[in-house]
Amino acid sequence: MILLLLFQLSLLAGDADAIIRESRHFTFIDAARGRLTVKEHVKVLNKEGRDYGHSVIYYNKFIRVRNIKSTLTDASGKVVSTLRSRDITDQSATGGSNLIDDSRVKYFEMSHDVYPYVVETEYQLDFSGMLGLPSWTPGYSRAAIEQASYTIDVPSTVPIQFAHRNIDIEPTEVKMGNRTIYTWEVRDMPVLKRESSGPPWAEVAPYLVVSARDFRISGKQGSLESWSSLGLWINELWKGRDALPQAEIDKVKALIADASTQSEKVRRIYSYLQKNTRYVSIQLGIGGWQTEEAKHTVSTKYGDCKALTNYMMAMLRAVGIEAYPALINLGNGVDVMADIPNNRFNHVVLFVPMDGDSLFLECTSKDYPMGYLGLENAGKNSLIVYPTGGQLVKSPTLRREENQQYRTGTISLDVNGNASASFNTLYTGYQHDDVRSIDTRLTPREKDQAVRRRIAVPRFDLNGFVLRSSPDSAKATLDLELTLPTYANKAGNRLIFQPNVLEQRRFTLNSTVERTQPVRFLYTYLDRDELRFKLPASHKIESLPAPVEVDMPFATFRAEYVDDGDVIIYRRYLEIKEDAIPVESYEDYRQFVNTMVQSDQSRVVLIMK
Amino acid sequence: MNRFVFITWMCFFAGAGHVAQAQSDRFLFGRVSAEDFSVRETPLDENANVLILMNYGEVYLNNNSELVYVVQTRMRILNENGLIEANQGYGFNPKYSRSRRQFVDAHTLNIDDNGRIKKTRVGRNGIFIENVNEDHTSVRIAFPDVKVGSIIEFIYSINIDGYFRFPTWDIQRDYPILHSEFITFIPNNLVYMMVSNGFATMEKQEQFPYRHASRMGIYLPDEGGTMTHFISKNVPALYEEPFITTMSDYRAALQFQLNATNHYYSSNREVLSNWKDLTTELLKNKFFGERIRTSPEVVQELASIGLADTASALDKAKAIYSHVAMSFNRTGHFDYFPDVSTSDLLKTRSGNNAAIAFGLLNMLQQAGLDAHPVLLSQRQHGRVVWEYPLVSQFNHMVVQLSIGSQTWLLDPVSEEVPFGLLSFPSLNKEGYLVKEPGIIRIPLNPRQKSREDVAANIVLRLDGSAAIDFEIRSSSHAGMVERETLSSTTFEAYSDFVLRHIPQIEDISRELVNVDNPNEPLIHKGTLVSKNMLDPTGELFLMRPSILLRWDDNPLVSPTRTYPVNFGVEIEQNILIKIDIPSEFTIESLPDTKQTRVGQDAYFQSSFVAQGNMVHATYRYRIQKSEMSRGDYSALRALISDMVDIHSQAIVLRRTDS
């Protein structure tokens, strides 16, 4: 009998630390109200699976958590513990850069020390304001799903739209009286593994997004019938909040009085915004979507992305330049699904139509050059909010030619292998972000440490450095003056050194684990190095590494060594052409990396004359 | 006495009835002068984004028997990066303190176009109060109209129930402070003891009798008392450094503890006792001493382990420890008191660190072994001020086991911690043995060094590939670290990372031994083929022998150091590599032997010996003191650089048959 009660660990378990059954049932009451009932049955198989028995329930001003119940039973079916209200921690979930917001979380841990055990949990979330229906992500990195379902129960008169990503799934549709019940179900879903240099979770995890046509929050009625209607709703929320005090209008007009082009006008106003405001995130209630009034931002000189974007928009409009908010989903690897209108945006930038290339402005940055959006806003679905409605467009992204690192250097070696070196490196595009941050956001002490961390040489003295970041373009430079004690290793009457000083890749990729996911880069790029080594008069070249050239569809690598008398010139070229390398090409990629690492570690041998 | 700590007893007697006039008027709230705006930088620190012109604190007792803590801070924004500090805040525990919105005031001060000082008050919509959780309420202030050169200033008060939770005054903060001032108004019937922590110099420390008022103009009870006035000037910012216990050990601060009460209606009462009395109290305490006892559940749990009657005391102790370390769900909360009794722990299988330590203690005692509780403050919790006999200074409990003349400290915080070894966070100088009568303070030194022994045989082949067998033994704390790493990843990923310096691995066969037995060294061993061990360069071939050295970067980045370097443990690494070179090659040259020392406390050496076509490479690394002084920092940094530099060494070979 006990054996019968023990868990039947099916093949599904595989690498899983837990096996999950869950159901989510959402009852649509009206455009503002609904109830989500969640029931979870988690078999925790081992210590690593314990987290799946814990619950984290997020809520906010528009969501009330009710009727939380949880019970833990052991393998024999005996109840070991039952959740008590004092076991539940309730706390703020204000996080990241927010000064304050409405997010809160309830969490509790149901655990046992004898495996396996089962945690059964249920709770309800009552919604009193909605901008869309709850989404569903049935997939876990260390747990398998035996069975999971998501049900939406809506009046038959309420049309819904849905779209899915990373899973091919269609709902069953049942009419019951005047309501329609849609059910999506998955069964026997194995663990979703994470692999090194693999795609971000959002590109792997199953995701279902569902929208009802109408929504209402804080009494503001809107429609998700189309991207245009969503844009109209945002526009309505923002309408009339771009008025500026006359003194501020006068100031802006004076600022651009002698500017001859529209681009120059925008640049000056953007620079004024950057210089005179700071980013402070306050997201309370409808304030999560509605901007602060521009005149308020003028007086406080701070604001969140909405307030600063609105202020910038107000200044541009005050001098007759068109500009519109553009909603976006900030973050690497996450984007809003374009398939159906939905509101999964978490950020806003400003769109400025121009005669030539139109501009997107990141108004929360104090140091970006005009038109530079940074990597986390790049290539994203962005909803431009026109007074006539919203339009979904892709935000711009930089090409690999624009993401460069170009380094030149001179290294003088002495008879003992010591070296003095100077390097000049130009960074552009997304490659310049870190250097700009170091230059503009750190104290002298922090800059010194950050620069030292970029120097991948075991022993060096940093004699000086100069950082510069361009105010007008996505470029930054770093000049270094170094002493490199015993850079060349002495081995008898030889000196041995690695000509690749600063751009070292040390670790090869082994074929010990089967690859199942593509390799992903955040962006494509180009690196070039040209270093000149002045040899000591006492030594001559005994041997140089052979040149290397590998050209693959996804990347190119070259290294060459030129004997120029008492100087060796080392040139290195790396071009990453694709930001994703499919699994089928992984072996090629592995060989490519290994060849590059071997080349990067190649050494020159000098011998005493 | 600890070199960072001095003690001042503040015994307050009836005063002569003065009104305290603590501070110059220029520090009154909002009384900012043009001189304040002229301060552009501080000679203290060229790195500062913000300069705190003045930080003032005051504590007095009101008629509701509350400690009232008033803080006023005035700071100047020196550059663009300092604007982030234009959001300020503070917090309190709502269970025993309150801060009302009307007692928060804040403003921004600027010089306007006419050279006048312009004040912009923070309105109600710029002050945000958030109940973070039941133990913490946060107040955040967003200052308006702030630009480079602005002065921001805020004042708040917190009312704290009773006399016991006297606020700590941080003299030092993350930014330099020109003027730090703290005033205490202590009535005659209370006696507090003060400890000063850190390095700041006290420019002024004076006492006066008082009758009625504080600087803030709030009338105090008529009983009278003593005002104590502390001033420090030009206090440098506190900067974090790696390899440290916790920065709070070094932050300049004044800490207070109530020592005695002296009410007219009752006899004098000592509040702060001595360690001996504290031990007696603790052992009688319902939630501590009374929980050191057996129960049917303890007997049953012990029986489930199946100790053999013939087992030695040490074997019994090891079996009980292993059982406890492997069992129970840990809540993750650290405290010196158990959150549940041992009976409840054994029923629910869940408890905090102290509950599990009590479970171990009770089982050991039930088995007839001599075991006692030891309280300690973990590294991140800060050092213990032994001058305060206060149990609240501790946040963790371990068990002292004695068999014959030998003692062990048992720390069952996870299954990775071996018998007789403390977990890394527990390695914080001294612990408090709760046993009477006896020695109170016991050292928390690790019983063994953190040790790693690596051996590898490399058989080079003519085509440049090599067959390699390797064995890595990680003992004591090194074993703990490896097991913890393994618990969060797969063995393959872990092994790949350990072997990351070996180029192009193929045909690998590897295993882990003793992974579930922390009392034995963790052994990671195997065989593999490296497809490309030789780097051809012209007619020569280079081979890098450092393939199993794991130091990739020097973590001691900064060329200077303010605080000691604390490793927590002594460290020993021995790496022996044997390289068998085919006879078709001759050895042209070997890397020079190197040795770097830091006095007698640390060394690293690498040596290479050829015997025919066999090369023996040896690397030895020792840190022989768990904490090294700042004076040793440069030498230590150079030593680690030498270790990292080993990866650039090469054996030079020449092919003789071509």
Interface residues (C-beta under 8 A of the other chain):
Chain A: K47 E48 R50 V80 S81 T89 D90 Q91 S92 T94 L99 I100 E109 S111 H112 D113 V114 S196 N276 R278 V280 I282 S299 T300 K301 Y302 K366 T440 R441 L442 T443 P444 R445 E446 D448 Q449 R452 R453 A456 P458 R459 L462 T486 N489 K490 A491 G492 N493 R494 I496 F497 Q498 R506 F507 T508 N510 S511 T512 V513 E542 S543 L544 P545 A546 N594 V597 Q598 Q601 S602 R603 V604 V605
Chain B: E46 N47 A48 N49 E80 N81 L83 I84 A86 N87 T120 G126 F128 E130 N131 V132 N133 E134 S138 R140 A142 P144 D145 V146 K147 Y239 S327 F328 N329 T331 T348 R349 S350 S487 E492 A493 S495 D496 L499 R500 H501 I502 P503 Q504 I505 E506 I508 N532 D535 P536 T537 G538 E539 L540 L542 R544 D552 D553 N554 V557 S558 P559 E588 S589 L590 P591 D592 A638 S641 D642 V644 D645 H647 S648 Q649 A650 I651 V652
